Amino acid sequence: MLNRLAEQDRAEAEAAATARPDSRPGGGVGGPADPAPQRESRRGRAARDYRKILAIVRADGPVQVRAVGEELGLQVTVRGKLEPLRAKMTKLADRGWLHKRGDGRFTARS
């Protein structure tokens, strides 16, 4: 399942790279005139992160944040690397996609 998600991410990145011309107004240095494409890419990246987290939790059952971090390739020995992931998983639990158990593990909602 993770391989399929990785292939999907790669395909989306390639499609975005070929579809988005590198145009800068007036040929100057800086980003595009319209910041909307950058916002869209951030939203797309966040959505992919959430999909990956959900896929891992659904596949592995009750998991700790550290186990999800390992699956995502994060440095799990550095606490600061896990806190953003913990926040995302808590957000998913608050929205009803995941269930946070009393022992700190997360499970998928039916």
C-alpha positions as CSV (number, residue, x, y, z in Angstrom):
1,M,0.0,0.0,0.0
2,L,2.8,2.4,0.8
3,N,4.5,1.6,-2.5
4,R,1.3,2.5,-4.3
5,L,1.1,5.8,-2.4
6,A,4.7,6.6,-3.2
7,E,4.1,5.9,-6.9
8,Q,1.0,8.1,-6.8
9,D,3.0,10.9,-5.1
10,R,5.7,10.6,-7.8
11,A,3.2,10.7,-10.6
12,E,1.5,13.8,-9.1
13,A,4.9,15.6,-8.7
14,E,5.9,14.7,-12.3
15,A,2.5,15.9,-13.6
16,A,2.8,19.2,-11.7
17,A,6.4,19.8,-12.9
18,T,5.4,19.3,-16.5
19,A,2.1,21.2,-16.3
20,R,3.5,24.3,-14.5
21,P,5.6,26.6,-16.6
22,D,8.4,28.4,-14.9
23,S,7.2,31.9,-15.6
24,R,8.3,34.9,-13.7
25,P,6.8,38.2,-14.5
26,G,9.2,40.5,-16.2
27,G,11.9,37.9,-16.1
28,G,12.9,39.0,-12.6
29,V,13.9,37.0,-9.6
30,G,11.1,35.8,-7.4
31,G,8.1,33.6,-7.4
32,P,5.1,33.6,-9.7
33,A,2.8,36.7,-9.7
34,D,-0.1,34.7,-8.3
35,P,0.6,32.9,-5.0
36,A,-2.4,30.5,-5.5
37,P,-0.3,27.8,-7.1
38,Q,2.0,27.7,-4.1
39,R,-0.9,27.5,-1.8
40,E,-2.3,24.6,-3.8
41,S,0.9,22.7,-3.7
42,R,1.1,23.1,0.1
43,R,-2.5,21.9,0.4
44,G,-1.8,18.9,-1.9
45,R,1.3,18.0,0.1
46,A,-0.7,18.2,3.4
47,A,-3.4,16.0,1.9
48,R,-0.8,13.4,0.8
49,D,0.7,13.4,4.3
50,Y,-2.7,12.8,5.9
51,R,-3.5,10.0,3.3
52,K,-0.2,8.3,4.1
53,I,-0.9,8.5,7.9
54,L,-4.4,7.0,7.4
55,A,-3.0,4.2,5.2
56,I,-0.4,3.2,7.8
57,V,-2.8,3.2,10.7
58,R,-5.4,1.2,8.7
59,A,-2.8,-1.3,7.7
60,D,-1.0,-1.8,11.0
61,G,-3.9,-1.5,13.5
62,P,-3.3,0.3,16.9
63,V,0.0,2.1,16.4
64,Q,2.1,4.6,18.3
65,V,3.2,7.8,16.7
66,R,6.8,6.5,16.7
67,A,5.8,3.5,14.5
68,V,4.1,5.8,12.0
69,G,7.1,8.0,12.0
70,E,9.3,5.0,11.2
71,E,7.1,4.0,8.3
72,L,7.3,7.6,6.9
73,G,11.1,7.6,7.2
74,L,11.3,10.2,10.0
75,Q,14.1,10.4,12.5
76,V,12.2,8.9,15.4
77,T,15.1,9.3,17.8
78,V,14.6,13.1,17.6
79,R,11.6,14.1,19.6
80,G,11.1,17.3,17.7
81,K,10.6,15.3,14.4
82,L,7.7,13.4,15.9
83,E,5.8,16.3,17.4
84,P,4.4,17.6,14.0
85,L,3.4,14.0,13.2
86,R,1.7,13.7,16.6
87,A,-0.2,17.0,15.9
88,K,-1.4,15.7,12.5
89,M,-2.6,12.4,14.0
90,T,-4.4,14.3,16.8
91,K,-6.0,16.5,14.3
92,L,-7.2,13.4,12.4
93,A,-8.6,12.0,15.6
94,D,-10.3,15.3,16.4
95,R,-12.0,15.2,13.0
96,G,-13.2,11.7,13.4
97,W,-10.8,9.9,11.0
98,L,-8.8,8.2,13.8
99,H,-9.4,7.2,17.3
100,K,-6.9,8.0,20.0
101,R,-6.9,5.3,22.7
102,G,-6.1,5.9,26.3
103,D,-2.7,4.3,26.0
104,G,-1.7,6.9,23.3
105,R,-2.1,4.6,20.3
106,F,-4.2,5.4,17.3
107,T,-6.6,3.2,15.5
108,A,-8.7,3.8,12.3
109,R,-12.4,4.6,12.7
110,S,-14.8,2.2,11.0
